[in-house]
């Protein structure tokens, strides 16, 4: 299949691919965009969570618009999940401004090996 002409959307008859198309493919295949989204989310979490929450949590990733955060103890997990989750989610959404879009935070119990 021939590459499409970006201005017309029809298959291009000849010529090289535009640099923008090549770079988009390279970024997608290399995972750079995914890594950048993760770094953006983790940085936003560090900015909004506060020292008390940061001391007992670790961002592990995000899937399907859900941030995955590990918490060091069941007591902290209960406190954050019950009393702080809504506030943290709102602050995170405001900080990220929809890029990437986070709709929920899932907290899980974990021990840090660091």
Order of alpha helices (4+ residues) and beta strands (2+ residues): alpha-alpha-alpha-beta-beta-alpha-alpha-beta
